[in-house]
Amino acid sequence: MSRKTKLFNRFPWRPGNRFEVLVDGPLFFSRMLETVARARAYVFLELYLVQSGEVANRFIEALTAAAARGVRVHVLLDDFGALGLGASDRQRLVAAGIELAFYNRLHWRKRLANLLRNHRKLLVVDGETAFVGGAGITDEFDSSTRPGDDWRDTMVEIRGPVVADWHELFLTTWRRSGLDPIPLAPPAPPAAANGQRGRVVASSRLRGQNITRSVAGRIRSAERRVWIATAYFVPPRKLRRALKRAAHRGVDVRLLVPGSHTDHPSIRYAGRRLYTLLLRQRVRILEYQPRFLHAKVVLVDDWASLGSSNLDRWNLMWNLEANQEVADAGFAQSVAAMLETDFANAQEIRADAWSRRGWRARLLEAISGVIDRWLRRIGN
């Protein structure tokens, strides 16, 4: 077996799991906080985007309360993504005895190495329960603080044998960040009878594009549907080619992306310049209207991949990413129901109308395309 194959197959498929899709902040934040409140041994939290505010305060209170009752709490935040976490909140965590660390500290001497970011979103509690998905700990995801303007996102609650792989992934990232190893034995969660099959897939600049390979391979073998929701869509050529070929052979290919609500308009325009070629191959493109679509979901037949990874070259080139893959018809049905609701709240792009878009949109697409190609050259 080659080294590349070993890296790609780091975590195996494991049966006997329970996966639940959690839609939007009010649900997944409450479930995560409830799980932290029940922690007995340890809490691992690994995040990209963290900002001081109401949501951050709830998590800080839950984590400090856990530490006060003797639970080991380890928090690994991306240094760039956590710039919005105030000094007083950081001090609250440290004062409670929480091990707080920051991935790839920013420094001008690092130059391009500053672009290497940890984009994963992971919570592991007691080796029994894990949460992964696309959300950070910020008020943007909370409808109580931003009613009608909160970001649309998805997390997955996980129980079963694959929790041990999420545990191992956190420990590996912690250690490779130059931190002291955490002396905790890997858990052995029991397999549930009639449980679901799942696999953890992680990517990084050094370990190869495992998520891209996995998604592209599934799309190439798709028979019925390829439904994708992503906050940023500027995919590598192999994914675009796989999507076009799937649509050409009659697979129901749908791409759900943000509409005018987005935090990075330039990335939206860079992705929009690809619409013409995709529409010609009968790929359906829908732009989500009510709020900013921040979810990262791929559904191919009865296989699903949910986690931190968007389908844009920047994520796939520079970031640590991690997704939960699930091969189960029942779980796929729940993901499909969620996406069908999102499709109903989206505006479909029609080829004839798209060909008549104005010069301003075309100019912004062209400029964004130039920037995208320049960024791609930096990464090569």
C-alpha positions as CSV (number, residue, x, y, z in Angstrom):
1,M,0.0,0.0,0.0
2,S,1.4,3.4,-1.0
3,R,1.9,6.2,1.5
4,K,-0.8,8.3,-0.3
5,T,-3.3,5.4,0.1
6,K,-2.5,5.0,3.7
7,L,-3.2,8.7,4.3
8,F,-6.4,8.6,2.4
9,N,-7.6,5.6,4.4
10,R,-6.5,6.8,7.8
11,F,-9.9,6.2,9.4
12,P,-12.0,3.1,8.3
13,W,-15.7,2.7,7.9
14,R,-17.3,1.8,11.2
15,P,-20.8,0.3,11.7
16,G,-23.0,0.7,14.7
17,N,-23.3,4.5,15.0
18,R,-26.1,6.9,15.5
19,F,-26.1,10.2,13.6
20,E,-28.6,13.0,13.9
21,V,-28.9,16.1,11.7
22,L,-29.3,19.3,13.7
23,V,-30.5,22.3,11.7
24,D,-29.7,25.9,12.8
25,G,-28.2,27.4,16.0
26,P,-31.1,27.2,18.4
27,L,-31.1,23.4,18.1
28,F,-27.4,22.5,17.7
29,F,-26.2,25.1,20.3
30,S,-28.6,23.9,22.9
31,R,-27.8,20.2,22.2
32,M,-24.0,20.9,22.5
33,L,-24.4,22.9,25.7
34,E,-26.6,20.1,27.2
35,T,-23.9,17.6,26.4
36,V,-21.1,19.7,28.0
37,A,-23.3,20.1,31.1
38,R,-23.4,16.3,31.4
39,A,-19.6,15.8,30.9
40,R,-17.9,13.7,33.5
41,A,-14.3,13.2,32.2
42,Y,-13.3,15.5,29.4
43,V,-14.3,18.0,26.8
44,F,-12.4,18.6,23.5
45,L,-13.4,21.7,21.5
46,E,-11.8,22.6,18.2
47,L,-13.1,25.6,16.3
48,Y,-12.3,28.1,13.6
49,L,-14.7,31.0,14.1
50,V,-15.2,32.2,17.7
51,Q,-16.3,35.7,18.6
52,S,-17.3,37.3,22.0
53,G,-21.0,37.7,22.4
54,E,-24.1,36.0,23.8
55,V,-23.3,32.6,22.3
56,A,-19.7,32.6,23.3
57,N,-20.7,33.6,26.8
58,R,-23.0,30.6,27.1
59,F,-20.2,28.2,26.0
60,I,-17.7,29.9,28.3
61,E,-20.1,29.4,31.2
62,A,-20.7,25.8,30.4
63,L,-17.0,25.0,29.9
64,T,-15.9,26.8,33.1
65,A,-18.7,25.0,35.0
66,A,-17.4,21.7,33.7
67,A,-13.8,22.5,34.7
68,A,-15.1,23.5,38.2
69,R,-16.5,20.0,38.7
70,G,-13.2,18.3,37.7
71,V,-13.8,17.8,34.0
72,R,-10.7,18.2,31.8
73,V,-11.4,20.8,29.2
74,H,-9.1,21.4,26.2
75,V,-9.9,24.1,23.7
76,L,-8.0,24.6,20.4
77,L,-9.0,27.7,18.4
78,D,-7.6,28.9,15.1
79,D,-5.6,32.1,15.9
80,F,-7.1,34.0,12.9
81,G,-10.6,32.8,13.4
82,A,-10.6,33.7,17.1
83,L,-9.4,37.3,16.6
84,G,-12.9,38.4,17.7
85,L,-12.7,36.6,21.1
86,G,-11.9,39.3,23.6
87,A,-9.1,39.3,26.1
88,S,-11.5,39.1,29.0
89,D,-13.2,36.0,27.6
90,R,-9.8,34.3,27.0
91,Q,-8.9,35.1,30.6
92,R,-12.1,33.6,31.9
93,L,-11.2,30.3,30.2
94,V,-7.7,30.3,31.5
95,A,-8.6,31.3,35.0
96,A,-11.0,28.3,35.2
97,G,-8.1,25.9,34.5
98,I,-9.1,25.2,30.9
99,E,-6.2,24.3,28.5
100,L,-6.7,27.1,25.9
101,A,-4.5,26.9,22.8
102,F,-4.4,28.7,19.4
103,Y,-3.5,27.0,16.1
104,N,-0.8,28.6,14.0
105,R,-0.3,31.9,15.8
106,L,-0.1,34.8,13.3
107,H,3.3,36.4,12.9
108,W,4.7,38.5,10.0
109,R,7.8,36.3,9.9
110,K,5.7,33.3,8.9
111,R,4.7,35.0,5.6
112,L,2.6,32.6,3.5
113,A,2.5,30.1,6.4
114,N,0.0,32.5,8.0
115,L,-2.5,31.3,5.4
116,L,-2.6,27.7,6.9
117,R,-5.7,27.8,9.1
118,N,-7.7,25.2,11.1
119,H,-11.2,25.4,9.7
120,R,-12.6,22.4,11.6
121,K,-15.6,22.5,13.9
122,L,-15.5,19.7,16.5
123,L,-16.8,19.0,20.0
124,V,-16.1,15.7,21.7
125,V,-17.4,14.9,25.2
126,D,-16.3,11.9,27.3
127,G,-15.6,9.8,24.2
128,E,-19.3,9.1,23.9
129,T,-20.7,12.0,21.9
130,A,-19.3,14.3,19.1
131,F,-20.6,17.2,17.1
132,V,-19.3,18.3,13.8
133,G,-20.5,20.6,11.1
134,G,-20.1,24.1,9.7
135,A,-20.9,26.5,12.6
136,G,-18.7,28.6,14.8
137,I,-19.4,30.0,18.2
138,T,-20.7,33.4,17.3
139,D,-23.9,35.3,17.4
140,E,-24.3,35.1,13.6
141,F,-25.7,31.6,14.1
142,D,-28.2,32.5,16.8
143,S,-31.7,33.6,15.8
144,S,-32.4,35.0,19.3
145,T,-29.6,37.6,18.9
146,R,-30.0,38.1,15.2
147,P,-33.7,37.3,14.4
148,G,-34.2,36.7,10.7
149,D,-30.6,37.5,10.0
150,D,-28.9,34.4,11.5
151,W,-26.8,32.2,9.3
152,R,-28.3,28.9,8.1
153,D,-26.1,26.0,9.1
154,T,-26.0,22.3,10.0
155,M,-24.3,20.2,12.6
156,V,-24.4,16.5,13.1
157,E,-24.6,14.8,16.5
158,I,-22.6,11.5,16.6
159,R,-22.7,8.5,18.9
160,G,-20.9,5.2,18.4
161,P,-17.5,3.9,17.4
162,V,-16.6,6.8,15.1
163,V,-16.4,9.1,18.1
164,A,-13.1,7.4,18.9
165,D,-11.8,8.6,15.5
166,W,-12.8,12.2,16.3
167,H,-11.1,11.9,19.6
168,E,-7.9,10.7,17.9
169,L,-8.1,13.5,15.3
170,F,-8.3,16.1,18.0
171,L,-5.4,14.7,19.9
172,T,-3.3,14.5,16.7
173,T,-4.0,18.1,15.8
174,W,-3.3,19.2,19.4
175,R,0.1,17.4,19.4
176,R,1.1,18.7,15.9
177,S,0.3,22.2,17.1
178,G,3.4,21.9,19.3
179,L,1.4,21.3,22.5
180,D,2.0,18.8,25.2
181,P,0.3,15.4,24.5
182,I,-3.0,14.9,26.3
183,P,-2.7,11.6,28.4
184,L,-6.1,10.2,27.6
185,A,-6.6,6.7,26.4
186,P,-8.7,6.4,23.2
187,P,-12.4,5.6,24.0
188,A,-14.2,2.5,22.9
189,P,-17.8,3.5,22.4
190,P,-20.1,0.5,21.9
191,A,-21.6,-0.2,18.6
192,A,-25.4,0.0,18.4
193,A,-27.4,-2.9,17.0
194,N,-28.8,-1.9,13.6
195,G,-26.6,1.2,13.7
196,Q,-25.4,3.3,10.8
197,R,-22.0,3.1,9.0
198,G,-19.8,6.1,9.2
199,R,-16.3,7.3,8.4
200,V,-14.2,10.3,9.5
201,V,-12.4,12.0,6.6
202,A,-9.9,14.8,7.3
203,S,-7.9,16.9,4.9
204,S,-4.9,19.3,5.2
205,R,-2.4,20.8,2.9
206,L,0.2,18.2,4.0
207,R,-2.0,15.2,4.1
208,G,-3.6,15.6,0.7
209,Q,-7.1,16.4,-0.4
210,N,-8.9,13.4,1.1
211,I,-12.3,15.1,1.2
212,T,-12.1,16.2,-2.4
213,R,-11.1,12.7,-3.5
214,S,-13.9,11.1,-1.6
215,V,-16.6,13.5,-2.8
216,A,-15.4,13.3,-6.4
217,G,-15.3,9.5,-6.3
218,R,-18.9,9.4,-5.0
219,I,-20.1,11.8,-7.7
220,R,-18.5,9.8,-10.4
221,S,-20.4,6.7,-9.3
222,A,-23.7,8.5,-8.6
223,E,-26.8,6.8,-10.0
224,R,-29.8,9.0,-8.8
225,R,-28.8,12.3,-7.2
226,V,-26.0,14.6,-6.3
227,W,-27.3,17.4,-4.0
228,I,-24.7,19.8,-2.7
229,A,-25.1,22.8,-0.3
230,T,-22.0,24.9,0.2
231,A,-21.3,28.4,1.4
232,Y,-18.5,29.0,-1.1
233,F,-18.4,27.3,-4.5
234,V,-15.1,27.6,-6.4
235,P,-14.3,23.9,-6.8
236,P,-11.2,22.4,-8.4
237,R,-11.5,21.2,-11.9
238,K,-11.9,17.5,-11.0
239,L,-15.1,18.3,-9.0
240,R,-16.5,20.4,-11.8
241,R,-15.9,17.7,-14.3
242,A,-17.5,15.1,-12.1
243,L,-20.6,17.2,-11.6
244,K,-21.0,17.9,-15.3
245,R,-20.5,14.2,-16.3
246,A,-23.0,13.1,-13.6
247,A,-25.6,15.5,-14.9
248,H,-24.9,14.6,-18.5
249,R,-25.7,10.9,-17.8
250,G,-29.0,11.8,-16.2
251,V,-28.2,12.1,-12.5
252,D,-30.2,14.8,-10.6
253,V,-27.5,17.2,-9.9
254,R,-28.4,20.3,-7.7
255,L,-26.1,22.9,-6.3
256,L,-27.4,25.1,-3.5
257,V,-25.3,28.2,-2.8
258,P,-25.8,31.6,-1.1
259,G,-27.9,34.3,-2.7
260,S,-27.2,37.9,-2.0
261,H,-26.7,37.2,1.7
262,T,-23.0,36.3,2.0
263,D,-20.0,37.3,4.0
264,H,-17.7,37.1,1.0
265,P,-19.2,38.6,-2.1
266,S,-16.0,38.2,-4.1
267,I,-16.1,34.4,-3.6
268,R,-19.7,34.3,-4.7
269,Y,-18.9,36.1,-7.9
270,A,-15.9,33.9,-8.5
271,G,-18.2,30.9,-8.3
272,R,-20.9,32.5,-10.4
273,R,-18.5,32.8,-13.4
274,L,-18.8,28.9,-13.5
275,Y,-22.6,28.9,-13.8
276,T,-22.8,29.1,-17.6
277,L,-20.8,25.9,-18.2
278,L,-22.6,24.0,-15.5
279,L,-26.0,25.1,-16.7
280,R,-25.2,23.9,-20.2
281,Q,-24.6,20.4,-18.7
282,R,-28.0,20.4,-17.0
283,V,-26.7,21.1,-13.5
284,R,-29.4,22.8,-11.5
285,I,-28.2,25.8,-9.5
286,L,-30.3,27.3,-6.7
287,E,-29.4,30.4,-4.7
288,Y,-30.7,30.4,-1.1
289,Q,-32.7,33.5,-0.4
290,P,-33.8,34.1,3.2
291,R,-30.4,34.2,5.0
292,F,-26.7,33.4,4.5
293,L,-26.4,29.8,3.7
294,H,-23.3,28.6,5.6
295,A,-23.9,24.8,5.6
296,K,-21.5,22.3,4.0
297,V,-23.5,19.2,2.9
298,V,-23.0,16.7,0.1
299,L,-25.7,14.0,-0.6
300,V,-25.0,11.4,-3.3
301,D,-27.6,8.7,-3.5
302,D,-27.7,7.2,0.0
303,W,-24.2,8.6,1.0
304,A,-23.7,11.9,2.8
305,S,-20.8,14.0,3.9
306,L,-21.3,16.8,6.4
307,G,-18.7,18.9,8.2
308,S,-16.4,21.9,7.9
309,S,-15.3,21.7,4.2
310,N,-16.7,24.0,1.6
311,L,-16.2,23.3,-2.1
312,D,-13.8,26.2,-2.8
313,R,-10.2,25.9,-3.7
314,W,-9.1,28.1,-0.8
315,N,-10.5,25.7,1.8
316,L,-9.3,22.7,0.0
317,M,-5.8,24.2,-0.6
318,W,-4.9,25.7,2.8
319,N,-7.2,24.6,5.6
320,L,-7.5,21.8,8.1
321,E,-10.9,20.3,7.3
322,A,-12.9,17.3,8.6
323,N,-16.2,15.8,7.5
324,Q,-18.4,13.0,8.8
325,E,-19.4,10.5,6.0
326,V,-22.5,8.4,6.5
327,A,-23.7,5.5,4.3
328,D,-27.2,4.8,5.4
329,A,-30.6,5.2,3.6
330,G,-32.4,6.5,6.7
331,F,-29.9,9.2,7.4
332,A,-29.8,10.1,3.7
333,Q,-33.6,10.5,3.8
334,S,-33.2,13.0,6.7
335,V,-30.5,15.0,4.8
336,A,-32.7,15.0,1.7
337,A,-35.7,16.3,3.6
338,M,-33.5,19.1,5.0
339,L,-32.2,20.0,1.6
340,E,-35.6,19.9,0.0
341,T,-36.8,22.5,2.5
342,D,-33.8,24.6,1.6
343,F,-34.5,24.2,-2.2
344,A,-38.0,25.5,-1.6
345,N,-36.5,28.7,-0.1
346,A,-34.1,29.2,-3.0
347,Q,-34.3,30.9,-6.4
348,E,-33.3,28.7,-9.3
349,I,-30.9,30.1,-11.9
350,R,-32.3,29.5,-15.4
351,A,-29.9,29.4,-18.4
352,D,-31.9,31.8,-20.5
353,A,-32.2,34.4,-17.8
354,W,-28.6,33.9,-16.8
355,S,-27.4,34.6,-20.3
356,R,-29.1,38.1,-20.1
357,R,-27.5,39.2,-16.9
358,G,-26.0,42.7,-16.9
359,W,-22.5,44.0,-17.6
360,R,-21.9,44.9,-13.9
361,A,-22.4,41.2,-12.8
362,R,-20.2,40.0,-15.7
363,L,-17.4,42.5,-14.7
364,L,-17.5,41.5,-11.0
365,E,-17.3,37.8,-12.1
366,A,-14.3,38.5,-14.3
367,I,-12.5,40.5,-11.6
368,S,-13.2,37.8,-9.0
369,G,-11.9,35.2,-11.4
370,V,-8.6,37.0,-11.8
371,I,-8.2,37.2,-8.0
372,D,-9.1,33.5,-7.7
373,R,-6.4,32.5,-10.3
374,W,-3.9,34.7,-8.5
375,L,-4.6,33.0,-5.2
376,R,-4.4,29.6,-6.8
377,R,-0.9,30.4,-8.1
378,I,0.2,31.5,-4.6
379,G,-0.8,28.1,-3.2
380,N,1.0,26.1,-5.9
